[in-house]
């Protein structure tokens, strides 16, 4: 259980370090399971901007967690 709590804390801290525009898109798409078209509309941005923020945020999040998908 302690390992799970530590992992959850690392994930929350990594998400908090992302720029707000990236963490917002990640949260809406991954955790709220909203379609990217809906995310873009909710944030009043274009679909390509939403995908850009998602990709940039995902890569930064992976780097912060020391995981796959990005090099430090």
C-alpha distance (Angstrom), angle and dihedral (degrees) to the residues before:
residue distance angle dihedral
X1 . . .
X2 3.81 . .
X3 3.81 90.4 .
X4 3.82 90.2 53.2
X5 3.81 91.2 49.9
X6 3.81 91.5 49.0
X7 3.78 91.0 49.3
X8 3.81 91.8 49.0
X9 3.80 90.0 50.0
X10 3.82 91.5 50.4
X11 3.81 89.8 49.9
X12 3.82 93.1 49.4
X13 3.81 91.4 47.0
X14 3.81 91.9 49.0
X15 3.80 91.3 49.7
X16 3.83 90.1 49.2
X17 3.81 90.7 54.9
X18 3.79 93.5 57.7
X19 3.79 120.6 94.4
X20 3.82 109.3 -92.0
X21 3.80 93.5 -115.0
X22 3.82 90.8 56.8
X23 3.80 98.2 41.6
X24 3.80 90.5 48.8
X25 3.81 92.5 55.2
X26 3.83 91.9 45.0
X27 3.79 92.0 48.9
X28 3.79 94.0 48.1
X29 3.80 95.8 45.0
X30 3.81 101.8 37.5
X31 3.78 105.9 28.6
X32 3.80 101.3 28.2
X33 3.84 89.8 37.1
X34 3.78 92.9 -135.8
X35 3.78 120.7 163.5
X36 3.80 112.4 -106.9
X37 3.81 90.2 -119.6
X38 3.82 88.4 57.2
X39 3.81 91.0 46.6
X40 3.80 90.9 52.9
X41 3.80 92.3 48.1
X42 3.82 92.9 47.0
X43 3.80 90.8 52.0
X44 3.81 93.4 41.1
X45 3.81 92.4 -124.3
X46 3.78 132.8 121.3
X47 3.77 121.2 -90.1
X48 3.80 91.9 -114.8
X49 3.82 89.7 53.0
X50 3.80 90.3 51.0
X51 3.81 91.5 51.1
X52 3.81 90.9 46.1
X53 3.81 91.4 52.6
X54 3.80 90.4 46.0
X55 3.80 92.9 51.4
X56 3.79 94.3 44.8
X57 3.79 91.6 45.6
X58 3.80 93.3 47.1
X59 3.79 92.1 51.6
X60 3.81 93.1 46.9
X61 3.81 91.4 45.9
X62 3.82 90.9 52.3
X63 3.80 91.0 49.0
X64 3.80 91.7 49.6
X65 3.79 90.5 51.5
X66 3.81 90.9 45.7
X67 3.78 90.7 -121.8
X68 3.76 137.2 133.9
X69 3.76 122.9 -67.2
X70 3.76 100.7 58.0
X71 3.74 143.1 44.9
X72 3.77 122.2 -131.0
